[in-house]
Amino acid sequence: MKIEGFIVHLRRATARRPQVEHLLASLPVETHVVDAVDGQALGDDEIGRHYVKGLHQPAYPFALRQSEIACFLSHRKVWRMIVERGLDAGLIVEDDVALDMPLFGRCLEVAKRACVGKAYVQFRISPVRGRMRDVARNGEVRLVAPQVSQLGTVAQLVTREAAQHLLALTERFDRPVDTFLQMRWVTGIAPFCVVPSGISDQSAEIGGSTVSASGKARRSPGERLWREWSRFIYRRRVQKYSRGWCETEVERR
């Protein structure tokens, strides 16, 4: 199986460069550093070509920050590289994670078992939430299929077929990339997860998140309450759509 790694790295985030070098030396596949799209450099024309509100249901309740748009475009950039390089799959890793080796190597081997057709496998930092079913196992490492796709894009294994499919679907988008990937009723892809993942978060040690929540401190109590309620309602709708998709898939079988 031809797999290559891609570390998504924002060039101006110089504090993260040592971690990038460490990942380059540690990942068990040939790996490339990919310049992340810089939200601060995005112009209105480029944003308008890709970001359109209200494309999908349930409607996403918040306007995207430029950093979130740039993050989505960065993932599209890597998906295109996976397709153009003719890989069986690409291992996409953000530059603020640490690997627990050799556990991560075993996790990757289990994840490869799902690399058939349009497959997307997540390596998560936080636990998998909600209902799930086991797909494969090797000792303590499990490959699971959650009923509701999990948020986060810190590390994932994406097949060429999935990358090509996602590129076609996301020329225009209306929500963050991980939130889009939850919409299996749109993508037809139900991401798997590896448990445990063999990765941990290093963002606090290397300067914090580059997808910052700027303006959060200036929100009024009323606005913060509205956002929490809107987020709660949106997540409930995602759960409803996810259950409906799962039931439809069972009927098709």
Secondary structure, DSSP 8 states (H G I E B T S, - for coil): --EEEEEEE-TT-GGGHHHHHHHHHH-SS-EEEEE---GGG--HHHHHHHB-TT-SSS---S---HHHHHHHHHHHHHHHHHHHTT-SEEEEEETTEEE-TTHHHHHHHHHHTT-SSS-EEEE-SS---S-EEEEEEETTEEEEEESS-----SEEEEEHHHHHHHHHH-SSBSS-HHHHHT-HHHH----EEEES-SEEE-GGGGTS-SS--TTGGG--HHHHHHHHHHHHHHHHHHHHHHHHHHHHHHHH-
